[in-house]
Amino acid sequence: MNVMMWGISLLAILGGGISMMNTMFMSVYERTREIGTLRAVGWRRRRVLWLVLKESVVLSLLGSLVGFVGAIVFLWLLQFIPLWGDFLSITISLKLLALTLFIALALGAIGGYIRRGARRT
């Protein structure tokens, strides 16, 4: 049962991670004119990269917060199902929260950096 739960979690992370990286990829792709304007007025590549990475991190943090609050609400609502409510106990560990936050930030930063690097070619 534990292995099956880890497998499902891995699939959810993979699907969510691809979606998050695609969002950052498209965010930078659609702003090529803005990035070109910033470069034309004297911004260095490093400064543009930091702008994109900061945006990626902030969006990842907001997405993680919304997902965490949504999960809490969903787990709370599950307790009101007549046959399941007595058997469910909600436990949320700080370790799991930290791991989730780390994965979200890493995938958001990778998505922002990959697109920024691909724009160069």
Summary of the structure (lengths in Angstrom):
residues: 121
radius of gyration: 18.8
end to end distance: 46.4
largest distance: 63.9
contacts: 306
relative contact order: 0.17
helix: 81%
strand: 0%
